[in-house]
Amino acid sequence: MHKTLEITGKTVEEALKNALKELNVTEDKVEYSIIDEGSRGLFNFIGSKPAKILVTVKRDYVLEAKTFLRSVLDSMDIKAEIRIKEEDNVLNINLLGPKMGVIIGYRGETLDSLQYLVSLVVNKGHDIPYKRVVLDTENYRIKREETLKRLADKTAYKVRKSGRPFKLEPMNPYERRVIHSALQGNQTVYTYSEGEEPYRRIVVDIRREK
């Protein structure tokens, strides 16, 4: 629930200042609407009416993401530092600590699942612009991307030599995108996906002369 406060002051500015003091937050953390702008009255005194505003504390999705991750890590008995940095509506979350292999899981499956859950927490309620969540540890994502690019090149070489299509093992959409992208400009082979999730896989095939 958002914390909401109805508050008065001699002016709207003063009412807002009073609200920030009472809620113990800075102005960028709240939204407010004016209920009554108030009036100074005769001679700035007789019949004066205070300004009244409704102030709502914005949802702190960064704190929610951190709290959620902390509870998951605690339940897994994993000690880790959680660093969160936001750039262009992308929430980059990095985990630092020992036992990070457990967080990564087989081929990053645990990391991907955790990333998906954090994204649900951050984007619940749709009251903020959509935030893309990227969860990483020990630069796993960059390393995995490099591994996939090498796999794409090796597979393309195999297909060129044999002249026959080659099916890769099932991958998640992100990993398939890396392979497709790596071979997009290749003159001798092309890629396509087949099968249903979670067993959808890439096929690398030779380009036939038309």
N, C-alpha and C positions, 0 to 999 in steps of 0.2 A: 504493500500500500504506500502511495505517496503521502508525505506529511504535508498537510495544508493548514494555513493559519490565516485568520481574518484579523486585521490589525489597523489601528488608526494612528494619525499624527496630524500636526498642524497643516502639513502639506503632504503630497504623495511621496516626495523625496524623503521626508522625515519618517513617514509610515514605513517605507521600504527599509530605511536604516534601522528602525525599531525591530522590524521582522528579522533582518539579518542577524542582529544582536541576539534576539531571543532564540533563533534557530541555530545560531553559532555556525553560519556558513557564509561564503562569499557570494557576491551578486551573480556570478556566472553559473552558480549551482541552483538557481531558482528561476521560476517563471511567475509573473504576477499579472493580475488584471485589476483595473480600477473599478471599484463599486461606486464610490462617490469621490469626486475631486475636492469636495469641501468648498467653503466660502469664507472669506475674511470677515464679512459682516460690516456693519456701519462703523466708521472710524477704526477699521481693523479689529474691532473688539465686540461691539454689541451684535448679538445674533450670529456670531461666527460659528461655523460648523466644521468639525474635523474631517480630514480626508480619510477615506476607508479603502483598503485594498485587500485582495485575496492572494496570498502567496503560497506557491506550491514548490516543494523541493523536488528537483529533477531526479530521475532514477540514476543511480551511480552504477552503470553497467560494468565498468572496469572493476569496481569493488566486488560486485556480484560474481564476476568471472573468477576473481582471485579467491573469494570465499568458497565457491563451488570446487575449484581445483584443490584448494587446501584440504577440504573435507574428503575428497577422493584420495588424495595422496596419504592423508592420515589413516584412512581405512585400509590402505595398502601397506601401511607402515613404511612409507618412503619419505625421507627427509630431502626437501628440495627448496631452492629459492625460486620464487616466481617473479619474473620480470615482464612487465607489460608496457608496450609502446604503441601508440596509435598514430597511423599515418594514412591520410586520404581514405578514411572509413575502413581501413584494414587494422585489425587488432593483432599485432604480432606478440605472441606469448612465448617466452623462452624459459625452459626449466633447467636449473643448474644444480647438480648434486651427484652423489654416488648412486649406484643401482639404477641408472637411467635405461639400461637394457630392458628392464621389466616394463618401463613406460613405453618404450618403442614397440616391443612385442615382435612377433614374426612378421618380417617385411613391413613393419610400421603399422600393423593392423590395430594394435592397442592405441598408438598415438593418434591414428585417424579417427577411431571411435571416440576418444576423449575430445578431440578437436570438434567433432560433430556435436557432442553433448554441450560443450562450452558455447558453441554457436547458438544452440537452442536457448541456453540461459540468457545470453547477451541480447538475442533478437526477440525474446518473448514479448507479447503485448503489442508489437509493431508500433510503439510510440516514439521510436527514434529511427533515423535513416538506417537502412540495413548495413550491418557491420560484418565484413568478412573476417573470419577468425583463422589465423595460421598459428598452429601450435608446433613447437619444435624443441629439440634438445640435442646437444652435442653436434649441431649442424647436420642432423640426420637427413633432412629434406634435400639439401644441396648434394650430399654424398650419394643419396639414392638416385637423384636426377642424373648425376654423372654416370652411375652404374647403368641406368636405363639407356642412356645415350650410347654407351659402349656396346650394350646388348643390341641396340638397334643397328649399329654399324656392322657388328659381327654377323647378325642375321641376314642383313642385306648382302654381305659378301657370300654367305652360304647359298642364298637363293640365286645370286648371279652365277655362281660356279655350277650349281646343280640344275638350274633352269626350272626348279620345282618350287611350289609354295611351301612356306614353313609356318607352322602354328606356334605361337608363344603361349606360355602358361597363363591362366586367368589372372587378370589384373583389375585394380579398381579404376574408376574413370580418370583420376588424376594421373596415374601411371600410364594409362593408354594414351592420354593426351601428349605426354612427353615423347613416347615412341612415334606417334603420328607426326608430331611436329619435327622430330629429328630426321625423319625420312621424307618429309613433304616435298623437298626440292630435288629428290633423287631421280636421275634420268632413267635408271634401269629397273627399279622396283617401285611398287606402290603398296599402301597398307589399307586394310579395312577391318572392321570388327564383326565378330559373329558370336551367337549364343546369348543366353539370358544372364542377367546379374544373379548371383555373384560369380558366375562361371564364364562371363563374357571375356573373350580373348581376341588378340590381334592376329591377323594373318598377313604375312609379308609375301607378296607374289611378284613374279616377273612381269614387266610391262611388255605386252605383245605389240608387234608392229601392226598397224591398222592397214 
